[in-house]
Structure formats: structure tokens, C-alpha cells
Amino acid sequence: SSPTFRYVKGVREIAKYLYPKLMNNIDEYQNNKLATRRNFADILFKYKNLPVFVPSSSSYYKTKQKKGPIFGLFEDIYWRDKDFDCIETSVERGYIEGFKDENKEFFKPDDNVTRDELAQTIFVMGNFSVNENNTKIYDIDKSKHQRIVQVLVDNGVFELKDGLFEPDRNVSNIEILQALDKLND
């Protein structure tokens, strides 16, 4: 009932509810450009039509002793950044992780997204059964998320190239969209 800087966000949330396809247009990501973490957060935010994360108390941003991630305090994402809401919301949902360095948190928005990182996100967002296939993945030892990668390959979410997952290979925007589409199959 009182206009604050969040008033515009509220209006935008209502518009997203009423016109999701218009407000969450992801056509700009239908390309083979390498995806940055900033793009990744925006794609997830729009694809899943996520409501903007709003902290529930004024002490939320002031708490430095909080266990786990402290959202809104990324050293490299200012709250006025055009992608602040989609980044903070995607991290708060557990879809993307931040990075800690000496009691400071960073998002690294311009870093590229790897297949390993994409696999973790898809696994968190989906509901996958453990398969008895155990497809042979020759470079599984290079992955930080070996069990996740195994489950996703066995469920046909990710394809191998000559038996390789290539966990450190950077993915394109379209590869992210294709992986998300497999959540709905």
C-alpha cells in the first residue's frame, strides 16, 4: 500500500502472471553463443517463470554470520544491475551456486557455463530415477558431480560424444534451453 522501490517489481510480477509468454520471452537465447552465468540465470528465471525472490526481513542483508549463502551481497553484482533479480532468485532457489573467497561472495556473471554446472542445475530442477543402465562415461572422473552426470546420461538428458561427457566444455544458450526442454519430456 505504500510506494517503494519495490513497487515496480510488484507491477512486473503481476504482468508476468498475466502475460507469462510476453514477459518471459527467451527468443534472444535461441542461438549458439556461449552462455555466461548471467545469461544462465536469466534463462532459468524466465523459462521457469520464477517469482522474484524478496527477503522477508530487513536484517536479511545485514546478517553476516548467516550460515550458507548470503543473497544480495555478491561483491560483483550490484542491486541495481539489470539482472540482479534473476541472479539472486536463481541462486536462492539453489539452481546456481555462488563462490566464496575470504568471507566474500561472488557470482562471476561473465564466466561461461560448463556442462558440469548445467548438469547440476538440471538435476536440482528435475525428478530423475536412478537407472540400472550405468552408461560408460570415459571422463566421469573429471566431473565434480559424477553421480549427477551418470543419472542424467542414463536418463537421456545429456548425450556423450565418443563416450565423453566433457564436463569442462562451455555450453551455448541453446544447449541450456534444450536441456531444460528435456525436463518436460
N, C-alpha and C positions, 0 to 999 in steps of 0.2 A: 504494500500500500504506500510505501514511500520510495520515490525515485532515487536510485543509487546507481553507481557504475554498473551494477548487475542487471539493471532494467533492460538494457539492450539484449543481454544474454537471455533473459526471460522471454522477450519477444521472439528472438531467434529460435528458442526451444519450442515455442508454440507453433511457429512456422514449420519447423522440422516435423512436428507431429501431424500437422495438417497437410503438408506438401513434401513428404519424405524424398520422392524422386527428384524434385526440383532443388531442394536444399542440400541433398547428399549426392549431387552429381559427381561421378568419378570418371567421366569421359576423358579428362585430362591425363589419366593414368593408363589409358589403353595404348601403351607404347612399350618399346624395348629399351628405354633409358634405364640405366642402373638406378635402383631405388635407394634413396637416402633414408635415414631413420626418421627424418621429418616427414617425408612422403609416406613412409610406412604407417606412422601414427595417424596421418590424415586419412589414408585409405581405410584403416581399421575403424576409425571414428565414423566415417561416412558409410562404409559398407554395412556395419552393424547398427547404424542409426543410434549410436550411443548418446544418452543424455549427458550433458556437461557435468563433470564432477564439481560439486560445490562443498567445500569443507563445512562441517557442522558447528564449529566454534571459532571464536576469534583467537583463541590460544593455539589453534591448529598450526599456523605458520610460525608462531613464536617458540614452539616447543623444540628445543634442540636435543633433549635427552630421549626423544621418542625412539622406540625400538623399530627396526625395519626402515623402509624408505620414508623420507620426509618429502612429501609432494609440494610443489610450488617453490621449492628452494634450490632448483637446479641453478648452478652458477652460470650456465651457458644458455639459459632460456629465461628471458625477461618476461614478466607477467603481461606486458603489452605486446609481446610477439604475436603475430597473426595466428600462429599455430599453437599458442600456449595451451588453450583448452583441449585441443585434440591430443596433444602430447601428455598433458597431465592426466587426462581421463584414461588414455590407453595404458599409462603406467599404473595408475590407481587400480585399474581392472586386472592388472597382472599380465597383460598381453605383451608388454615390452618392459625390459629392465633398464634401470639407470646404472651408473657407475659411481662407485665411491673411491675417493682419493683423499687421504688425510682429513677425514671428517667433513669433506665437501662432496656434494653430489653433482654429477654431470650427466647430461643426456647425450651429448655428442651428435647433434642433429644433422650434421653434414657427413657423418660416416655412412658408408654403404651397408646395406643389409646383407647378411650371409645366409646361405641355405640352412645352416645350423640354427641361426636365430629365427628364421622363418618357421622351421620345424617346431621349435619350442612354442612359438605363438599359436600355430595351428593345433598343436596338441592340447594346449591350455583351453582353446576355444571349442574344441570338438569333444566328441564322445566316441572313443575308439576301443575296439575289442582287441585283446591280445590274440594273435593268430598263431597257429601252430606251424605256419609256413617257414618261418625263420629264413627268409631270403638271404643268401650270402652277399654281404656288403664288404668289399675288399678294403675300404678305407674307413671302416666304422671306428677304428681306434683313434682317428683324428678328430672325432666329434666330441664336443663337451656333453652332448645329450644322447649318448649311444642308445639307450633303451627307447627313448622317444623316436629317434630316427628309425630304429628297427620296426617299431609298431607302425609308423606312418608308411614305410616302404611296403611292409607286409599287407597293409590295408589299401595300397594302390594310390596313396595321396602323392607320393614322390616317386619318380622314375629314376632308375640308375642308368648311367652311361658306361657301358663296358664293365658293369659290376661296381662302379664307383658312385658314391653319393656326392662327393666333392663338398664337404661341409663348409669350407672356407671360400667357396666361389660366391661372388656377389650376384644377387638376383635382380631382375628387372621388375619394373612396376607391373607388367602384365603377368609375370610369374607369380607375384603375390596374389593378384586377382584370380588367377587360375587355381591356386591352392585354396583360396577362400571359397571358390565355387564348389570345390570337392567336399567342403563341409556340408553342403546342402544336398549332396548326392545320396 
